[in-house]
Amino acid sequence: MKNSKGEDKVRGTVWAFIRYVTLNVSGMIGLSCYILADTYFVSKALGTRGLAALNLAISIYSVINATGLCWESAAPRGILSSGIRTISRREAGCFQRR
């Protein structure tokens, strides 16, 4: 018995979601490993003052990164309409409303 088009569409959406989540989690793990290694070497080379400065910089970086991610996730849906070019449905790929 063949799958209907609806089932294929759902299966494709699920695989796209799994791929999206896998890549994002891999990126977060990579960034965490980088921060851990950087913290270790900065603490060995610069001591407590360098470690304190690094912790402040990581906090600022996290705020900037979170703002960028929020901005990025809103753009494909056309939520941002302040004169910034948003991508079309065709360019958005998995963000399309079907």
DSSP file (Angstrom, degrees, kcal/mol; ACC not computed):
  #  RESIDUE AA STRUCTURE BP1 BP2  ACC     N-H-->O    O-->H-N    N-H-->O    O-->H-N    TCO  KAPPA ALPHA  PHI   PSI    X-CA   Y-CA   Z-CA
    1    1 A M              0   0    0      0, 0.0     2,-0.1     0, 0.0     0, 0.0   0.000 360.0 360.0 360.0 127.9    0.0    0.0    0.0
    2    2 A K        -     0   0    0      1,-0.1     2,-0.2     0, 0.0     0, 0.0  -0.445 360.0-109.6 -81.0 151.1    1.5    3.3   -1.1
    3    3 A N        -     0   0    0     -2,-0.1    -1,-0.1     1,-0.1     2,-0.1  -0.500  33.3-119.1 -74.2 146.6    1.7    6.3    1.2
    4    4 A S     >  -     0   0    0     -2,-0.2     4,-1.9     1,-0.1     5,-0.2  -0.365  27.3-105.6 -78.3 167.1   -0.5    9.2    0.5
    5    5 A K  H  > S+     0   0    0      1,-0.2     4,-2.3     2,-0.2     5,-0.2   0.855 120.5  57.7 -62.5 -34.0    0.9   12.6   -0.3
    6    6 A G  H  > S+     0   0    0      2,-0.2     4,-2.2     1,-0.2    -1,-0.2   0.903 105.7  48.2 -63.4 -41.7   -0.1   13.8    3.1
    7    7 A E  H  > S+     0   0    0      2,-0.2     4,-2.6     1,-0.2    -1,-0.2   0.895 111.8  49.7 -66.7 -39.6    2.0   11.1    4.8
    8    8 A D  H  X S+     0   0    0     -4,-1.9     4,-2.5     2,-0.2    -2,-0.2   0.886 110.3  51.3 -64.5 -38.0    5.0   11.9    2.6
    9    9 A K  H  X S+     0   0    0     -4,-2.3     4,-2.1     2,-0.2    -2,-0.2   0.911 111.6  46.5 -65.3 -42.6    4.6   15.6    3.4
   10   10 A V  H  X S+     0   0    0     -4,-2.2     4,-2.7     2,-0.2    -2,-0.2   0.920 112.1  50.7 -65.3 -44.1    4.5   14.9    7.2
   11   11 A R  H  X S+     0   0    0     -4,-2.6     4,-2.3     1,-0.2    -2,-0.2   0.908 111.0  48.9 -61.2 -41.9    7.5   12.5    6.9
   12   12 A G  H  X S+     0   0    0     -4,-2.5     4,-2.1     2,-0.2    -1,-0.2   0.885 111.7  49.2 -64.4 -38.8    9.5   15.2    5.0
   13   13 A T  H  X S+     0   0    0     -4,-2.1     4,-2.3     2,-0.2    -2,-0.2   0.899 110.3  50.5 -66.9 -41.1    8.6   17.8    7.6
   14   14 A V  H  X S+     0   0    0     -4,-2.7     4,-2.6     2,-0.2    -2,-0.2   0.920 111.8  47.4 -63.5 -43.7    9.6   15.5   10.5
   15   15 A W  H  X S+     0   0    0     -4,-2.3     4,-2.4     2,-0.2    -1,-0.2   0.879 111.0  51.5 -66.7 -36.9   13.0   14.8    8.8
   16   16 A A  H  X S+     0   0    0     -4,-2.1     4,-2.4     2,-0.2    -1,-0.2   0.907 111.6  47.9 -64.2 -40.6   13.6   18.5    8.2
   17   17 A F  H  X S+     0   0    0     -4,-2.3     4,-2.8     2,-0.2     5,-0.2   0.920 111.2  49.7 -65.4 -44.0   12.8   19.2   11.8
   18   18 A I  H  X S+     0   0    0     -4,-2.6     4,-2.6     2,-0.2    -2,-0.2   0.909 112.3  48.1 -61.6 -42.5   15.2   16.5   13.0
   19   19 A R  H  X S+     0   0    0     -4,-2.4     4,-2.4     2,-0.2     5,-0.2   0.922 112.2  49.4 -63.1 -44.6   17.9   17.8   10.8
   20   20 A Y  H  X S+     0   0    0     -4,-2.4     4,-2.0     1,-0.2    -2,-0.2   0.927 114.3  44.5 -60.1 -47.2   17.4   21.4   12.0
   21   21 A V  H  X S+     0   0    0     -4,-2.8     4,-2.8     2,-0.2     5,-0.3   0.914 112.2  52.4 -66.3 -43.2   17.4   20.3   15.7
   22   22 A T  H  X S+     0   0    0     -4,-2.6     4,-2.4    -5,-0.2    -2,-0.2   0.919 111.0  46.6 -60.3 -45.4   20.5   18.1   15.2
   23   23 A L  H  X S+     0   0    0     -4,-2.4     4,-2.1     2,-0.2    -1,-0.2   0.901 114.1  47.9 -65.6 -40.4   22.5   20.8   13.6
   24   24 A N  H  X S+     0   0    0     -4,-2.0     4,-2.2    -5,-0.2    -2,-0.2   0.922 112.7  47.1 -67.6 -43.0   21.5   23.4   16.2
   25   25 A V  H  X S+     0   0    0     -4,-2.8     4,-2.4     2,-0.2     5,-0.2   0.907 111.5  52.1 -65.4 -40.4   22.3   21.1   19.1
   26   26 A S  H  X S+     0   0    0     -4,-2.4     4,-2.4    -5,-0.3    -1,-0.2   0.907 109.6  49.9 -61.0 -41.6   25.7   20.2   17.5
   27   27 A G  H  X S+     0   0    0     -4,-2.1     4,-2.4     2,-0.2    -1,-0.2   0.898 110.4  49.2 -63.4 -41.2   26.5   23.8   17.2
   28   28 A M  H  X S+     0   0    0     -4,-2.2     4,-2.4     2,-0.2    -2,-0.2   0.894 111.2  49.3 -66.3 -39.5   25.6   24.5   20.8
   29   29 A I  H  X S+     0   0    0     -4,-2.4     4,-2.3     2,-0.2    -2,-0.2   0.917 111.6  49.7 -64.9 -42.5   27.8   21.6   22.0
   30   30 A G  H  X S+     0   0    0     -4,-2.4     4,-2.2     1,-0.2    -2,-0.2   0.914 111.4  48.0 -61.3 -43.7   30.7   22.8   19.9
   31   31 A L  H  X S+     0   0    0     -4,-2.4     4,-2.5     1,-0.2    -1,-0.2   0.895 110.8  51.7 -64.8 -39.9   30.3   26.3   21.2
   32   32 A S  H  X S+     0   0    0     -4,-2.4     4,-2.4     2,-0.2    -2,-0.2   0.901 109.7  49.1 -63.6 -40.9   30.2   25.0   24.8
   33   33 A C  H  X S+     0   0    0     -4,-2.3     4,-2.5     2,-0.2     5,-0.2   0.901 111.1  50.5 -64.6 -40.1   33.4   23.0   24.2
   34   34 A Y  H  X S+     0   0    0     -4,-2.2     4,-2.8     2,-0.2    -2,-0.2   0.932 111.6  47.2 -62.3 -46.0   35.1   26.0   22.8
   35   35 A I  H  X S+     0   0    0     -4,-2.5     4,-2.5     2,-0.2    -2,-0.2   0.893 111.7  51.4 -63.9 -39.7   34.1   28.2   25.8
   36   36 A L  H  X S+     0   0    0     -4,-2.4     4,-2.0     2,-0.2    -2,-0.2   0.935 113.5  43.2 -62.7 -46.8   35.2   25.5   28.2
   37   37 A A  H  X S+     0   0    0     -4,-2.5     4,-2.4     2,-0.2     5,-0.2   0.910 114.3  51.0 -65.8 -41.9   38.7   25.1   26.6
   38   38 A D  H  X S+     0   0    0     -4,-2.8     4,-2.5    -5,-0.2     5,-0.2   0.907 109.4  50.9 -62.3 -41.9   39.0   28.9   26.3
   39   39 A T  H  X S+     0   0    0     -4,-2.5     4,-2.3    -5,-0.2    -1,-0.2   0.909 109.8  50.6 -61.7 -42.8   38.1   29.4   30.0
   40   40 A Y  H  X S+     0   0    0     -4,-2.0     4,-1.9     1,-0.2    -2,-0.2   0.951 114.0  42.3 -61.1 -50.2   40.7   26.8   31.0
   41   41 A F  H  X S+     0   0    0     -4,-2.4     4,-2.2     1,-0.2     5,-0.2   0.863 114.1  51.0 -70.7 -34.9   43.6   28.4   29.0
   42   42 A V  H  X>S+     0   0    0     -4,-2.5     4,-3.2    -5,-0.2     5,-0.7   0.913 109.9  50.5 -66.3 -41.0   42.7   31.9   30.0
   43   43 A S  H  X5S+     0   0    0     -4,-2.3     4,-0.9    -5,-0.2    -2,-0.2   0.876 112.9  46.6 -65.2 -35.7   42.6   31.0   33.7
   44   44 A K  H  <5S+     0   0    0     -4,-1.9    -1,-0.2    -5,-0.2    -2,-0.2   0.889 121.9  35.4 -70.7 -38.6   46.0   29.3   33.4
   45   45 A A  H  <5S+     0   0    0     -4,-2.2    -2,-0.2    -5,-0.2    -3,-0.2   0.882 133.0  20.9 -84.9 -40.0   47.6   32.2   31.5
   46   46 A L  H  X5S-     0   0    0     -4,-3.2     4,-0.7     1,-0.2     3,-0.4   0.545  91.4-147.1-112.8  -9.8   45.9   35.3   33.0
   47   47 A G  H  X< -     0   0    0     -4,-0.9     4,-1.9    -5,-0.7    -1,-0.2  -0.381  55.7 -25.6  79.7-155.0   44.7   34.1   36.4
   48   48 A T  H  > S+     0   0    0      1,-0.2     4,-2.4     2,-0.2    -1,-0.2   0.851 134.2  53.3 -71.6 -35.4   41.6   35.3   38.2
   49   49 A R  H  > S+     0   0    0     -3,-0.4     4,-2.2     2,-0.2    -1,-0.2   0.914 111.1  46.9 -66.7 -41.0   41.3   38.8   36.5
   50   50 A G  H  X S+     0   0    0     -4,-0.7     4,-2.3     2,-0.2    -1,-0.2   0.887 112.1  50.9 -65.3 -38.5   41.5   37.3   33.1
   51   51 A L  H  X S+     0   0    0     -4,-1.9     4,-2.3     2,-0.2    -2,-0.2   0.893 109.5  50.3 -66.2 -40.3   38.9   34.7   34.0
   52   52 A A  H  X S+     0   0    0     -4,-2.4     4,-1.9     2,-0.2    -2,-0.2   0.917 111.5  48.3 -63.3 -43.1   36.6   37.4   35.4
   53   53 A A  H  X S+     0   0    0     -4,-2.2     4,-2.3     1,-0.2    -2,-0.2   0.898 110.8  51.3 -63.9 -40.3   36.9   39.5   32.2
   54   54 A L  H  X S+     0   0    0     -4,-2.3     4,-2.6     1,-0.2    -1,-0.2   0.906 107.5  52.4 -64.2 -41.6   36.2   36.4   30.1
   55   55 A N  H  X S+     0   0    0     -4,-2.3     4,-1.7     1,-0.2    -1,-0.2   0.879 110.5  48.0 -63.6 -37.9   33.1   35.6   32.1
   56   56 A L  H  X S+     0   0    0     -4,-1.9     4,-2.1     2,-0.2    -1,-0.2   0.916 112.2  49.3 -66.4 -42.3   31.8   39.2   31.5
   57   57 A A  H  X S+     0   0    0     -4,-2.3     4,-2.6     1,-0.2    -2,-0.2   0.886 108.8  52.3 -65.2 -38.9   32.6   38.9   27.8
   58   58 A I  H  X S+     0   0    0     -4,-2.6     4,-2.3     2,-0.2    -1,-0.2   0.885 108.5  51.6 -64.6 -38.1   30.8   35.6   27.5
   59   59 A S  H  X S+     0   0    0     -4,-1.7     4,-1.8     2,-0.2    -2,-0.2   0.924 111.5  46.0 -64.0 -44.4   27.7   37.1   29.1
   60   60 A I  H  X S+     0   0    0     -4,-2.1     4,-2.2     1,-0.2    -2,-0.2   0.918 112.2  51.5 -64.3 -43.1   27.7   40.0   26.6
   61   61 A Y  H  X S+     0   0    0     -4,-2.6     4,-2.8     1,-0.2    -1,-0.2   0.897 107.3  53.7 -60.0 -40.5   28.3   37.6   23.7
   62   62 A S  H  X S+     0   0    0     -4,-2.3     4,-2.6     2,-0.2    -1,-0.2   0.892 108.5  48.7 -63.7 -39.8   25.3   35.4   24.9
   63   63 A V  H  X S+     0   0    0     -4,-1.8     4,-2.2     2,-0.2    -1,-0.2   0.926 113.6  46.4 -65.0 -44.4   23.0   38.4   24.9
   64   64 A I  H  X S+     0   0    0     -4,-2.2     4,-2.2     2,-0.2    -2,-0.2   0.913 113.9  48.9 -64.0 -42.5   24.1   39.5   21.4
   65   65 A N  H  X S+     0   0    0     -4,-2.8     4,-2.4     2,-0.2    -2,-0.2   0.910 110.8  49.7 -63.6 -43.8   23.8   35.9   20.1
   66   66 A A  H  X S+     0   0    0     -4,-2.6     4,-2.2     2,-0.2    -1,-0.2   0.896 110.4  50.5 -64.1 -40.3   20.3   35.5   21.6
   67   67 A T  H  X S+     0   0    0     -4,-2.2     4,-2.3     1,-0.2    -1,-0.2   0.917 111.2  48.9 -62.8 -43.1   19.1   38.8   20.1
   68   68 A G  H  X S+     0   0    0     -4,-2.2     4,-2.6     1,-0.2    -2,-0.2   0.893 110.3  50.3 -64.1 -40.3   20.4   37.7   16.7
   69   69 A L  H  X S+     0   0    0     -4,-2.4     4,-2.2     2,-0.2    -1,-0.2   0.893 111.0  48.8 -66.1 -39.0   18.7   34.3   16.9
   70   70 A C  H  X S+     0   0    0     -4,-2.2     4,-1.2     2,-0.2    -2,-0.2   0.911 113.0  48.0 -64.7 -41.5   15.4   35.9   17.8
   71   71 A W  H  X S+     0   0    0     -4,-2.3     4,-1.6     1,-0.2    -2,-0.2   0.908 112.3  49.7 -63.9 -42.6   15.8   38.3   14.9
   72   72 A E  H  < S+     0   0    0     -4,-2.6    -2,-0.2     1,-0.2    -1,-0.2   0.884 109.0  50.3 -66.0 -40.2   16.7   35.5   12.6
   73   73 A S  H  < S+     0   0    0     -4,-2.2     4,-0.3     1,-0.2    -1,-0.2   0.755 112.2  48.1 -74.3 -21.8   13.8   33.3   13.5
   74   74 A A  H ><>S+     0   0    0     -4,-1.2     5,-1.6    -3,-0.2     3,-0.6   0.788  99.4  68.7 -84.5 -29.2   11.3   36.2   13.0
   75   75 A A  G ><5S+     0   0    0     -4,-1.6     3,-1.8     1,-0.2    12,-0.2   0.886  91.7  54.9 -63.3 -44.6   12.6   37.3    9.6
   76   76 A P  G 3 5S+     0   0    0      0, 0.0    -1,-0.2     0, 0.0    -2,-0.1   0.785 105.9  54.2 -63.6 -23.8   11.5   34.3    7.5
   77   77 A R  G < 5S-     0   0    0     -3,-0.6    -2,-0.2    -4,-0.3    -3,-0.1   0.481 113.9-115.6 -87.7  -1.5    7.9   34.6    8.6
   78   78 A G  T < 5S+     0   0    0     -3,-1.8    -3,-0.2    -4,-0.3     8,-0.1   0.696  75.1 132.7  77.6  18.3    7.7   38.3    7.5
   79   79 A I      < +     0   0    0     -5,-1.6     2,-0.8     1,-0.1    -4,-0.2   0.868  56.7  72.1 -70.0 -36.1    7.2   39.5   11.1
   80   80 A L        +     0   0    0     -6,-0.4    -1,-0.1    -9,-0.1     3,-0.1  -0.712  54.1 159.7 -83.2 112.5    9.9   42.1   10.7
   81   81 A S        +     0   0    0     -2,-0.8     2,-0.3     1,-0.1    -1,-0.1  -0.057  30.0 118.8-124.5  33.1    8.4   44.8    8.5
   82   82 A S  S    S-     0   0    0      1,-0.1    -1,-0.1     2,-0.0     3,-0.1  -0.178 103.7 -73.2 -94.3  42.0   10.5   47.8    9.3
   83   83 A G  S    S+     0   0    0     -2,-0.3     2,-0.4     1,-0.3    -1,-0.1   0.461  97.0 130.7  85.4   0.5   11.9   48.2    5.8
   84   84 A I        -     0   0    0      1,-0.1     2,-0.4    -4,-0.0    -1,-0.3  -0.741  65.8-112.6 -89.1 134.0   14.1   45.2    6.0
   85   85 A R        -     0   0    0     -2,-0.4     2,-0.3    -3,-0.1    -1,-0.1  -0.498  33.3-159.3 -67.4 120.6   13.8   42.8    3.1
   86   86 A T        -     0   0    0     -2,-0.4     2,-0.1     1,-0.1   -11,-0.0  -0.711  24.2-102.8 -97.1 155.5   12.3   39.5    4.3
   87   87 A I        -     0   0    0     -2,-0.3    -1,-0.1   -12,-0.2    -9,-0.0  -0.423  36.0-111.8 -79.4 153.1   12.8   36.3    2.3
   88   88 A S     >  -     0   0    0     -2,-0.1     4,-1.9     1,-0.1    -1,-0.1  -0.209  29.7-102.9 -76.7 170.7   10.0   34.9    0.2
   89   89 A R  H  > S+     0   0    0      1,-0.2     4,-0.9     2,-0.2     7,-0.1   0.882 122.9  53.9 -61.7 -37.3    8.2   31.7    0.9
   90   90 A R  H  4 S+     0   0    0      1,-0.2     3,-0.4     2,-0.2    -1,-0.2   0.897 111.4  44.5 -65.0 -39.6   10.2   29.9   -1.8
   91   91 A E  H  4 S+     0   0    0      1,-0.2    -1,-0.2     2,-0.1    -2,-0.2   0.781 103.7  66.4 -73.2 -26.9   13.5   31.0   -0.2
   92   92 A A  H >< S-     0   0    0     -4,-1.9     3,-1.0     1,-0.2     2,-0.6   0.759  75.9-178.7 -70.7 -24.6   12.2   30.2    3.3
   93   93 A G  G >< S+     0   0    0     -4,-0.9     3,-1.3    -3,-0.4    -1,-0.2  -0.484  71.3  19.5  67.2-110.3   12.1   26.4    2.6
   94   94 A C  G 3  S+     0   0    0     -2,-0.6    -1,-0.3     1,-0.3    -2,-0.1   0.549 115.2  71.7 -75.3  -6.1   10.8   24.7    5.7
   95   95 A F  G <  S+     0   0    0     -3,-1.0    -1,-0.3    -6,-0.1    -2,-0.1   0.394  72.5 121.6 -88.6   5.3    9.3   27.9    7.1
   96   96 A Q    <   -     0   0    0     -3,-1.3     2,-0.6    -7,-0.1   -19,-0.1  -0.351  64.3-128.9 -67.7 145.1    6.5   27.9    4.6
   97   97 A R              0   0    0      1,-0.1    -1,-0.1    -2,-0.0    -2,-0.1  -0.851 360.0 360.0 -90.6 127.0    3.0   27.9    5.7
   98   98 A R              0   0    0     -2,-0.6    -1,-0.1     0, 0.0    -2,-0.0   0.425 360.0 360.0-109.9 360.0    1.2   25.1    3.8
